Amino acid sequence: MTTFRQKAKLLQGLLMGEVAHTGPFYATIDITCRCNIHCASCLFHSPQLNIPSDGNKEIKDIPYDLFKRLCNELKAMGTRQIILCSDGEPFLHPVFLT
């Protein structure tokens, strides 16, 4: 939930045409592309898809140090909610649950 102060800073930046005076209210972070199942309805890993996916197949996870730094920077900017999602299963990240 955003605070009145955050909303006021956002409005100030919009009205003045300047830079944002606050960070994002929430952020969505994709932490991995790993998947342990291949659901037919999945947009990324369905066996029914014959479309090659973009990106480097060797890179499957966001480095944990980068994830921590990103979370700390978002917190410093006033972000109140981080949503973990991915092209796969977020809990398959090798160090996420350690």
Contacts in CASP RR format, 6 or more apart in sequence:
PFRMAT RR
TARGET T0000
AUTHOR 0000-0000-0000
METHOD contacts of the structure
MODEL  1
MTTFRQKAKLLQGLLMGEVAHTGPFYATIDITCRCNIHCASCLFHSPQLN
IPSDGNKEIKDIPYDLFKRLCNELKAMGTRQIILCSDGEPFLHPVFLT
1 80 0 8 1.000
2 25 0 8 1.000
2 80 0 8 1.000
3 80 0 8 1.000
6 22 0 8 1.000
6 23 0 8 1.000
6 25 0 8 1.000
6 78 0 8 1.000
6 80 0 8 1.000
9 20 0 8 1.000
9 21 0 8 1.000
9 22 0 8 1.000
10 20 0 8 1.000
10 21 0 8 1.000
10 22 0 8 1.000
12 21 0 8 1.000
13 19 0 8 1.000
13 20 0 8 1.000
13 21 0 8 1.000
22 77 0 8 1.000
22 78 0 8 1.000
23 74 0 8 1.000
23 77 0 8 1.000
23 78 0 8 1.000
23 79 0 8 1.000
24 74 0 8 1.000
24 77 0 8 1.000
24 79 0 8 1.000
25 79 0 8 1.000
25 80 0 8 1.000
25 81 0 8 1.000
26 79 0 8 1.000
26 80 0 8 1.000
26 81 0 8 1.000
26 82 0 8 1.000
26 83 0 8 1.000
27 74 0 8 1.000
27 79 0 8 1.000
27 81 0 8 1.000
27 82 0 8 1.000
27 83 0 8 1.000
28 82 0 8 1.000
28 83 0 8 1.000
28 85 0 8 1.000
29 62 0 8 1.000
29 67 0 8 1.000
29 70 0 8 1.000
29 82 0 8 1.000
29 83 0 8 1.000
29 84 0 8 1.000
29 85 0 8 1.000
30 62 0 8 1.000
30 85 0 8 1.000
30 86 0 8 1.000
30 87 0 8 1.000
31 61 0 8 1.000
31 62 0 8 1.000
31 67 0 8 1.000
31 84 0 8 1.000
31 86 0 8 1.000
31 90 0 8 1.000
31 93 0 8 1.000
31 96 0 8 1.000
32 60 0 8 1.000
32 61 0 8 1.000
32 62 0 8 1.000
32 86 0 8 1.000
32 87 0 8 1.000
32 88 0 8 1.000
32 89 0 8 1.000
32 90 0 8 1.000
32 92 0 8 1.000
32 93 0 8 1.000
32 96 0 8 1.000
33 44 0 8 1.000
33 59 0 8 1.000
33 60 0 8 1.000
33 61 0 8 1.000
33 86 0 8 1.000
33 87 0 8 1.000
33 88 0 8 1.000
34 60 0 8 1.000
34 61 0 8 1.000
34 86 0 8 1.000
34 88 0 8 1.000
34 89 0 8 1.000
34 92 0 8 1.000
34 93 0 8 1.000
35 42 0 8 1.000
35 44 0 8 1.000
35 45 0 8 1.000
35 87 0 8 1.000
35 88 0 8 1.000
35 89 0 8 1.000
35 92 0 8 1.000
36 89 0 8 1.000
36 92 0 8 1.000
37 45 0 8 1.000
37 89 0 8 1.000
38 45 0 8 1.000
38 46 0 8 1.000
38 47 0 8 1.000
39 45 0 8 1.000
39 46 0 8 1.000
40 46 0 8 1.000
40 47 0 8 1.000
40 48 0 8 1.000
44 53 0 8 1.000
44 87 0 8 1.000
44 88 0 8 1.000
45 87 0 8 1.000
45 88 0 8 1.000
61 93 0 8 1.000
61 94 0 8 1.000
62 93 0 8 1.000
64 93 0 8 1.000
64 95 0 8 1.000
64 96 0 8 1.000
71 82 0 8 1.000
74 82 0 8 1.000
84 90 0 8 1.000
90 96 0 8 1.000
91 97 0 8 1.000
END
